[in-house]
Amino acid sequence: MTRGKPRPAPEETERKCLVTCEVSPKRGLIRFVVGPGDIVYPDVAGKLPGRGMYVSSEREALETAVAKRLFSRGAKRQVSVPEGLVDQVEEQLAQRCVNRLGLARKAGKAIAGFEKVKDWLEKDQCRILLQASDGSERGKSKLFRPGGRGSFFDILTADELGLSFGRERVIHAALAAGRLAEDFRDDAVRLSGVRKTEDQGGDAGKVKKT
């Protein structure tokens, strides 16, 4: 068997957004399916059976899809949209982020605490820096952010970060480079577009979906 050139990376699957009609990679979209009773269900994991409908992971786009009844157009029949659908998407994405961070912690790829995170940053071991959205701005400013797109998020609360580490509250956390960090990043980017915050108008930790 001879060695040849490495295979090119497989092309990423793309889908069209119901609202913008733009074609984008699936990882930057929210999938919806029509379930029993012709009710629309969010499928942030992309695993539910049925024909998928996709909307950009931006709160404004999701609210537009609901207000203009675009899910019925996408399903090509009348469907029901449950109250609070956009909030459901936000909750599911937040839970995925918490779960992914918990998996990274168990694998030794995530740590929490100011001193530990500072040590990782100084040793260039930190791929993604996480800081609680409701943490002290003064305290958070004492840590420098790693470079690179999607390397910093402040979209989870201290309580949510705490759930990932089995603590009551966590203000500072870090993820090491690897597949777990990249999987977390994809969900965190989507959450940053959907999450609504009182003081930041829903743009906390927002980064480009590329």
N, C-alpha and C positions, 0 to 999 in steps of 0.2 A: 504494500500500500504506500503510495507516494504522498508526500506532503504538498499540499497546495496552499493557495491563499486562504486566509480565514474567511469563513462565510460572513456575508454582511448581516448586520442586525436586522431581524424581521421588521417589516414596516408596521407601525402602530395602527391599530384599528381606529377608524374615524366614524363619527356619526354627525348628523345634522341637528342643530338646535331648533326646537319648535318655535322659539321666539325670534332669534336673530337670523335664522335660516343659514347660518354659517356652519361649515363643516370643520370639526375640531377633533383632536384625539379624545377617546372615550374617558381617559383618566381625568379630564377637566370638565366632565359633564355629569349630571345626575340622571340616572335611569329611572323611569317609571313604568309600571305595568298596570293593566286593568285586571282586577281580581274578581272574585265572586260578587254578584250583585252589581256588576259594572262600576265598581268603585276603584278609583285610582290609588295605587300604593307606591310610595317611594322605595326604590331598590338600590341603595347606595353601594351595596356589595356587588351588584350586577349578576345575581345568581337566581333570581326568581324566574319561574317559567313564564312563557308568554312573549308576545311581541313587545319589544321595548320602545319607549318614547324618551327622547333626551332633551334636557334643558341645561343651558350653561350654569355652572355653579356660582351664580351671582344672585344675591337676594332679589334685586330688582327684576331680573329675568324670570325668576320663579314666581314672583308676585304678579308679573304681567301674564304669565301663562295661566294662572288661576283666574285673574280678573277678566281676561279676554276669552276664557273657555277654550283655550288652545288644545287642551287634552282631548276634547271631543273631536276636534279637527284631526289630531294625530291618530286617534283611534278609529276615525271614520264612522263614528256613531256616538250617540249621547252617552256620556259617562258622568258619574258623580264624583265630585272632589270634596273630600272630608274637610271640615273646618280645622284650621291650624296645620294644613299640609306643609307649609314652608317651615314652621317650627319643628315639625316632625323630622324633616330633612336635617335641620340643624342639630337636633338631639341625637339622631343616628350617627351623623358625622363626628360629633364630639365623643360619643361612646366608642367609635372605631379608633379615634386618636388615643383615647385613654387605654383601650385594650392593646393597641400596637405598642404603646410605650411600656405597658406592663410586660409584654412578651420580650421586649428588648432588655428590660431590667433583669428578667429571669435568665436571659442569655448572657448577662454580663456586658451588654452593649449600651446600657443607660445608667446614669448615676444622678443623684440629687444632693443638694446642699451647696452652699456658697463656696466653701473651701475646696471641695472635691471638683466642682465645676471649674473653678479658677485654675486648679492644677491641670485639668484636661486641656483648658484653653492655652495655658502656657506651654504645654507639651505638644500642642497641635494635634490632640487626639479627639477634639470635638468637631463633629460634622454638622450638628444642628444644636443650637443653643435655644433653650426654652425658658421663658420667664412668665410668671403668673400675670395675667391681665390686670388683676386687682392688687398686685404687690406694690410696695413703695417704689416710686420712680427714682428716688434718691438711692435706694439700695440697689436697684437694678442697674443704675448707671455706673456702678463700680466694676462691672464686668464688661470687657470689650467683646464685640460681636465678631464671630468668625466671618471671613470673606466668602463670597459666592452667593449665587441666587438660591433662595430657599434655605438659607442656613440659620435663619432666626425667626422664631414665632412667639407671639405673646397673645395667643388666642384662647388658651385654656386658663381657667381660674385656679387659684391655689388649692381649692378643694378638689378640683378635677385632677390636677397634677398629683395631689396627695393620694388619690385612689390608685394611681398607677404604681405607687411606691409603698403602699400599705401604711401610709401616714395620714395624719389629720389634714395637714397643709404642707405644700411644697412651693417655694418661690422660684428656685433656680434648679434647672435640670439640663442634662446634656446627653446627646446620642452620638455614639461612635459611628464611623463610616461603615457602610455595608448595606445589604438588602433590606434589613429591618428599618434602617434610617430612611431609605428611599421610599419604602412603602408608607412609612409614617408621613413623609413629606407630601406624597400625593394626596392623602386624606386631609392633611393640615392645610394645604393650599386650597382645597375645595371648601373646607370649613371657614377659612379666612374670607372667602367671598360671600358666604351665606350667613355667618354669625352676626347678630345684631348686638351692639354694645351701646350703653347709654351715653358714654362720654366720648366715644370715637366714631359714632355713626355707622358702626358695622364694618369698619376698615382696619381693625386691630390685626397687626401682623400680616397685612395683605401683601402678597407677592404675585408676580406674573405666573400664569398657568402655562408655562412652556417647559 
